[in-house]
Structure formats: structure tokens, C-alpha cells
């Protein structure tokens, strides 16, 4: 999404905010205690069977001009069949993981930008993608809707010269609290460094329902905020996950999730110490 009214969040600000928030999971990194088998691989490296495509101007499930595809074990966004952007039935796109919605989790993604932006792509969308979370259900999007109601973890790449942070925040029909202030800026910059060229970058989103979200890049926290809400002030704590297509060719080689909601009864077989949200109905016991 377009970046407007940026406000830098410094490492000192993050440290002070972290010390004032209840709990320590967001800063101790619960993923460090999880087994590799605890992670859910949202993208299996083979196909898009667990995903649904919604591209502006086309019906849900249609994939005009082969925008989203799988090749060489990568989830790819490509524009080699486009003459310009947008095409008649192909504007901004999103691919939703539709097996289920989530509320408390860590989402880990490895991505890189490749090649050149499609002809006539907007200047703000140069090497611009995003992980949309707490999104509306894809079937509720209108035919010509550009972006879903969601919170966006914005992914940006550098131009080889200028500074341009990644892991930023954008808020389509949502808003958050940062350092005790309700922020209605459409996009806010993180404190991350710039990643130029076609290098792989690993990013993490840790989200606790509507209470807290932390952005990390290559293991380092670069942004956090609280009180996730809709524009009318209603708490917004769950939804689907989607990846964007905004005119910049992009590769994703890993998209995986660690669910932080589960059985918190220590006597259960499926208890995990990193759970922060209890789901008693999920508990499994011997016998």
C-alpha cells in the first residue's frame, strides 16, 4: 500500500515501550522454545491448494495473467504476461490462506524482490508488497475492491541508493495505538535498515489478538503497537492472512505460522509452554 506520513520508531522507543507492557512473550520470542514440527507450513512449496486468490476486477478464485504461481519451490508474484498495470481485469491482488483464521500467533516469511516493476505500476509500489493480517474473509471483498480490511505488515525493497525501511505498518480501515497515542496515519515506518537488491529477508510478525503486535526483521524487533482496532474503535483481534501483489515481482520461499493459542493445561498431551491464549477445547489427554 502507499506509504504516507511516515514516523520513525527508534530502538530506544521500542525498548521503553517493551518495558511498560504486560508480559514478556513478545520480547523473549516464544518461537525459541517451539519445535520445528510445531510450525504450520502455510505454503507447502508445491501448490496453492490452501490459498484463494482475489485480484481487483476479477472474481474470487480467478488468477488473471497467471499473477500468482508456484515455480522452483517458490510462491511467485509475476507480471510477465501484463502489458501494463492495471490490466482490464487485473489490478491489486491478494492471495489468502483460507484453511482457517487466526488470532494469536507468530507468522514467519522469507521474501525477496526480483526484476523490474511492471509498466505503469504506481511509483509508491516500487518493490512494495505486504503481509496482510486480521483480514476480512476473501469472499466478502467486492469485485473492484483494492485492499481488504486488515492490518498490513508492509514489505519494501531499496532502490540501491536511498534509505527505505521494511516491516512497516499500514492500516486499511484499521488503526492502532503506539507509545500511548492512537495513530491514524495510513502508513508508519519501522526502524529497520534498508535491504537493497534481490537478497532474501526473513521477517516475523508476532500478534496477540487485538492487544499487541511486534515486527521483527532477521530476528531484531523494529516496531510494536497495541490496541488493534477498526476505524470506529472496535477491537480487531482475528482474521485471515494474505500476501499482496501490488505490481512488484516478488518471491516467497517460506510462509509458516506458530499458533500461540492452544491447550494451556500442563497435564494435557498437547500443552506447549509458549501458548499465551488458552483453548481448552483443544486439550488432548491419555485415555
C-alpha positions as CSV (number, residue, x, y, z in Angstrom):
1,X,0.0,0.0,0.0
2,X,1.2,3.6,-0.5
3,X,3.4,4.9,2.3
4,X,2.2,8.3,3.7
5,X,3.0,10.4,6.7
6,X,5.9,8.2,8.0
7,X,7.0,8.4,11.6
8,X,10.3,6.7,12.6
9,X,10.1,4.3,15.6
10,X,13.6,4.2,17.2
11,X,15.1,1.2,19.0
12,X,15.1,3.3,22.3
13,X,11.3,3.8,21.9
14,X,10.8,0.1,21.4
15,X,12.8,-0.8,24.5
16,X,11.0,1.7,26.7
17,X,7.6,0.6,25.3
18,X,8.5,-3.1,25.8
19,X,9.3,-2.5,29.5
20,X,6.0,-0.9,30.1
21,X,3.8,-3.6,28.5
22,X,2.4,-6.6,30.5
23,X,4.0,-9.9,29.7
24,X,7.3,-10.8,28.2
25,X,6.5,-13.2,25.4
26,X,6.8,-10.7,22.7
27,X,10.3,-9.9,23.7
28,X,11.6,-13.3,24.8
29,X,10.5,-14.7,21.4
30,X,8.3,-17.7,22.1
31,X,9.4,-19.3,18.9
32,X,12.7,-20.1,20.6
33,X,11.1,-22.8,22.6
34,X,9.0,-24.3,19.8
35,X,9.9,-27.5,18.0
36,X,10.2,-27.3,14.2
37,X,7.2,-29.7,14.0
38,X,5.0,-27.2,15.9
39,X,5.1,-24.7,13.0
40,X,2.3,-24.8,10.4
41,X,3.8,-24.5,6.8
42,X,1.1,-22.3,5.2
43,X,2.9,-22.6,1.8
44,X,3.9,-26.2,1.0
45,X,6.3,-25.4,-1.8
46,X,4.2,-27.3,-4.3
47,X,0.9,-25.7,-4.9
48,X,-1.7,-23.1,-3.8
49,X,-4.4,-25.5,-2.8
50,X,-4.7,-24.0,0.7
51,X,-4.9,-20.5,-0.8
52,X,-7.6,-18.3,-2.5
53,X,-6.8,-15.6,-5.0
54,X,-8.7,-12.3,-5.2
55,X,-7.5,-9.8,-7.8
56,X,-9.1,-6.4,-8.2
57,X,-11.5,-6.6,-11.1
58,X,-11.8,-10.4,-11.1
59,X,-13.9,-12.9,-9.1
60,X,-12.6,-14.7,-6.1
61,X,-10.6,-17.8,-7.3
62,X,-9.6,-16.3,-10.7
63,X,-5.9,-15.7,-11.4
64,X,-5.8,-13.5,-14.5
65,X,-2.5,-13.4,-16.4
66,X,-1.0,-16.1,-14.0
67,X,-0.2,-13.4,-11.5
68,X,0.3,-15.9,-8.6
69,X,2.2,-19.1,-9.4
70,X,4.4,-21.8,-7.9
71,X,7.8,-22.5,-9.6
72,X,11.1,-23.9,-8.2
73,X,9.5,-24.4,-4.8
74,X,8.7,-20.6,-4.5
75,X,5.4,-18.8,-4.3
76,X,5.9,-16.2,-7.0
77,X,4.2,-13.0,-8.0
78,X,4.9,-12.2,-11.6
79,X,3.8,-9.6,-14.2
80,X,5.5,-11.0,-17.4
81,X,2.1,-11.5,-19.0
82,X,1.0,-7.9,-18.3
83,X,1.3,-5.2,-20.9
84,X,0.7,-2.5,-18.3
85,X,-0.7,-2.0,-14.8
86,X,-3.5,-2.3,-14.2
87,X,-4.9,-4.6,-16.9
88,X,-8.6,-4.6,-17.6
89,X,-9.4,-7.3,-15.0
90,X,-6.2,-7.3,-13.0
91,X,-5.4,-4.6,-10.5
92,X,-4.1,-5.0,-7.0
93,X,-4.1,-8.7,-5.9
94,X,-4.1,-10.7,-2.7
95,X,-3.7,-14.4,-2.0
96,X,-5.4,-15.6,1.2
97,X,-4.6,-18.6,3.3
98,X,-8.1,-19.9,3.8
99,X,-7.8,-23.1,5.8
100,X,-8.7,-21.1,8.9
101,X,-8.5,-17.7,10.6
102,X,-6.0,-17.0,13.4
103,X,-5.8,-14.6,16.4
104,X,-2.6,-15.2,18.4
105,X,0.5,-16.4,16.5
106,X,3.9,-15.8,15.0
107,X,4.0,-15.5,11.2
108,X,7.4,-16.0,9.6
109,X,8.0,-15.2,6.0
110,X,11.1,-15.3,3.8
111,X,10.8,-13.0,0.8
112,X,12.8,-11.2,-1.9
113,X,12.0,-8.7,-4.7
114,X,13.2,-9.7,-8.1
115,X,13.4,-7.9,-11.5
116,X,11.6,-4.8,-12.6
117,X,8.2,-3.3,-11.7
118,X,5.5,-3.8,-14.3
119,X,5.0,-0.9,-16.8
120,X,2.8,1.9,-15.3
121,X,2.9,0.5,-11.8
122,X,2.5,3.3,-9.3
123,X,5.7,4.9,-8.1
124,X,4.9,4.1,-4.4
125,X,4.5,0.4,-5.3
126,X,8.1,0.0,-6.5
127,X,9.4,-3.1,-4.6
128,X,6.4,-2.9,-2.4
129,X,4.5,-6.0,-1.1
130,X,2.9,-6.9,2.2
131,X,1.6,-9.5,4.7
132,X,-2.0,-8.6,5.4
133,X,-3.3,-10.0,8.7
134,X,-6.6,-10.0,10.6
135,X,-8.1,-9.6,7.2
136,X,-11.8,-9.8,6.2
137,X,-12.8,-13.1,4.7
138,X,-11.9,-13.0,1.0
139,X,-15.4,-13.9,-0.2
140,X,-16.6,-10.7,1.4
141,X,-14.4,-8.5,-0.9
142,X,-16.2,-6.5,-3.6
143,X,-15.3,-7.1,-7.2
144,X,-13.3,-3.9,-7.6
145,X,-12.1,-3.6,-4.0
146,X,-8.4,-2.8,-4.0
147,X,-7.3,-3.8,-0.4
148,X,-9.0,-5.9,2.2
149,X,-9.9,-4.6,5.6
150,X,-6.8,-5.7,7.6
151,X,-3.6,-4.7,9.3
152,X,-0.6,-4.7,6.9
153,X,3.0,-5.6,7.7
154,X,4.5,-3.7,4.8
155,X,7.5,-5.2,2.9
156,X,9.7,-2.7,1.0
157,X,12.9,-3.1,-1.0
158,X,15.6,-0.5,-1.6
159,X,16.5,1.2,-4.9
160,X,20.2,0.7,-4.5
161,X,20.8,4.2,-3.1
162,X,18.2,5.6,-0.8
163,X,17.2,4.5,2.7
164,X,13.8,2.7,2.8
165,X,12.8,0.6,5.8
166,X,10.8,-2.6,5.6
167,X,8.5,-4.2,8.1
168,X,6.4,-1.0,8.2
169,X,2.8,-0.7,9.3
170,X,-0.2,0.3,7.1
171,X,-3.8,0.3,8.2
172,X,-6.5,-0.2,5.6
173,X,-9.7,0.6,7.6
174,X,-7.9,-0.1,10.9
175,X,-5.9,1.9,13.4
176,X,-3.5,1.1,16.4
177,X,-2.0,2.7,19.5
178,X,1.7,3.4,19.5
179,X,3.5,4.8,22.6
180,X,0.1,5.5,24.1
181,X,-1.1,7.5,21.2
182,X,-3.9,6.5,18.8
183,X,-2.3,6.5,15.4
184,X,-4.5,7.2,12.3
185,X,-1.5,7.6,9.9
186,X,-2.1,5.3,7.0
187,X,1.5,4.0,7.0
188,X,4.2,4.3,9.7
189,X,7.9,3.4,9.1
190,X,9.7,0.9,11.3
191,X,13.3,1.3,12.5
192,X,14.7,-1.4,10.1
193,X,17.6,-1.0,7.8
194,X,17.3,-0.9,4.1
195,X,17.5,-4.1,2.0
196,X,18.7,-3.4,-1.5
197,X,18.8,-5.8,-4.4
198,X,17.4,-9.2,-4.7
199,X,18.5,-10.5,-1.3
200,X,16.4,-12.8,0.9
201,X,14.9,-11.2,4.0
202,X,13.3,-13.1,6.9
203,X,10.5,-11.2,8.7
204,X,8.3,-12.2,11.7
205,X,5.0,-10.8,12.9
206,X,4.1,-11.7,16.5
207,X,0.5,-10.8,17.2
208,X,-1.6,-11.3,20.4
209,X,-5.2,-10.8,19.2
210,X,-6.1,-7.1,19.4
211,X,-3.7,-6.5,22.3
212,X,-0.2,-6.4,20.8
213,X,1.8,-6.8,17.6
214,X,5.6,-6.9,17.2
215,X,7.5,-6.7,13.9
216,X,10.9,-8.4,13.6
217,X,13.4,-8.4,10.8
218,X,16.1,-11.1,10.8
219,X,15.4,-11.6,14.4
220,X,15.6,-8.0,15.5
221,X,12.4,-6.1,16.8
222,X,11.8,-3.0,14.7
223,X,8.3,-1.9,15.6
224,X,5.5,-2.7,18.1
225,X,2.0,-1.4,18.7
226,X,-1.1,-2.2,20.8
227,X,-4.9,-1.9,20.8
228,X,-5.5,-3.1,17.2
229,X,-8.9,-1.8,16.1
230,X,-11.2,-0.9,13.3
231,X,-11.6,2.8,12.3
232,X,-14.7,3.0,14.5
233,X,-12.7,1.9,17.6
234,X,-14.0,-1.7,17.7
235,X,-11.3,-4.1,18.9
236,X,-9.9,-6.1,16.0
237,X,-8.2,-9.3,17.1
238,X,-8.5,-12.1,14.4
239,X,-8.9,-12.8,10.8
240,X,-7.2,-14.3,7.7
241,X,-3.7,-13.9,6.4
242,X,-2.9,-12.8,2.9
243,X,0.1,-11.8,0.7
244,X,-0.1,-9.0,-1.7
245,X,0.6,-8.3,-5.4
246,X,1.0,-4.6,-6.0
247,X,3.0,-4.5,-9.3
248,X,6.4,-5.6,-8.0
249,X,7.6,-9.2,-8.8
250,X,8.2,-11.0,-5.5
251,X,9.3,-14.5,-4.4
252,X,8.3,-16.2,-1.1
253,X,10.1,-19.3,-0.2
254,X,8.7,-19.8,3.3
255,X,5.4,-18.8,4.8
256,X,4.9,-20.6,8.2
257,X,3.0,-19.9,11.4
258,X,3.4,-20.8,15.0
259,X,0.0,-20.8,16.7
260,X,0.2,-19.2,20.2
261,X,-3.4,-20.3,21.1
262,X,-3.8,-23.8,22.4
263,X,-4.2,-26.0,25.4
264,X,-2.6,-24.4,28.5
265,X,-3.3,-27.4,30.8
266,X,0.1,-28.7,31.7
267,X,-1.3,-32.2,32.2
268,X,-2.5,-32.4,28.6
269,X,-0.5,-34.2,25.8
270,X,-0.6,-31.1,23.6
271,X,0.4,-28.5,26.2
272,X,3.1,-26.1,25.0
273,X,4.9,-23.6,27.2
274,X,4.8,-20.9,24.6
275,X,1.0,-20.7,24.4
276,X,-0.4,-17.4,25.5
277,X,-4.1,-17.9,24.7
278,X,-6.0,-20.8,26.2
279,X,-8.2,-23.0,24.0
280,X,-9.5,-25.6,26.5
281,X,-11.5,-27.4,23.7
282,X,-8.2,-28.4,22.0
283,X,-6.8,-30.3,25.0
284,X,-5.9,-33.9,24.5
285,X,-5.4,-36.4,27.3
286,X,-4.3,-40.1,27.6
287,X,-7.2,-42.5,27.8
